Amino acid sequence: MTRLLVILTVFTGSIPLLADGPINTQWQRLCSTTEERQITISTWDNKALQGKCESTDATTLRLNQGSGQAITIDRSSIKRITMYVSKRTHHFLALHKALREHLQWEAKGLPTPLAPFALAAMPVTIAGAAVAAPFALAFDLLDIANEGTVEIIAP
């Protein structure tokens, strides 16, 4: 039963934070909020700059555009900040990985004095995965087009 709870916890704990509307954050936390994702900065003079947030200070944003190119953007020139968010989580794949890791961990216990416990835990782990698998597949099938861009509001 414990293995089932562990697998279901891993399964549900792997679901990322999903944002359906704008993300509100503090200006100082903008880079940690975007988590190394690609952001698009729209400026008041209708330029669109893309890159990853490197750092912020009181008046500027440093944007890494790749290949060692980093630019500094004045905060007052920023009109809008958007970020592409992929909300797609492969639940069945996460369940498969968790099952494999738990079975490997239990197999390591076979040549030890705890072999009877490891041997008894294996069928429970497999049964837990068998119970969770249809739910994981259903979530994967129903989660077809959950991706897009979200606006970041950083006053």
C-alpha positions, 0 to 999 in steps of 0.5 A, a space after each residue: 500500500 505504501 508503494 501505491 501511495 508513493 507512486 500516486 504522490 510522484 504522479 500527482 506531484 509531477 504536475 507543473 504549475 499551470 497558469 490560465 491567466 496573467 502571472 503577477 510577480 514582483 519586478 525583482 523576482 521576474 527572472 526566478 518566476 520565468 525559470 530560464 524560459 524564453 520570454 518576449 519583451 514588447 517595447 513602447 516603440 513596437 520592438 519585440 525582443 526575445 531571450 531569457 531573463 538574466 537579471 533585474 535591478 530597479 530600472 533595467 532588465 538584462 535579457 540573454 538572447 543566446 550565443 553570449 548576446 545579452 542586452 539591457 532594457 530600460 524598465 520604462 520602455 517595456 510595454 508587455 512581457 509574455 512567456 510561452 508556457 507548455 502545460 503538457 505533462 506526460 503523466 504516463 511517462 512520469 509513472 513509467 519512470 517512477 515505476 522503473 526507479 522504485 523497482 530498481 531500488 527494490 532490486 538493490 535490496 534483494 542481495 541484502 538481509 532485507 530481501 524478503 521485504 524487497 521481494 514483498 514490495 515489488 508486487 505492490 509497486 507493480 499493482 500500484 502502477 497498474 491501478 494508476 496507469 489508466 488514469 495517467 493515460 486518460 489525463 494524457 489523452 484529455 490534455 490535448 492543447 494546453 499550451 500558449 502564452 501568458 502575460 507577466 505582470 511585474 509592477 
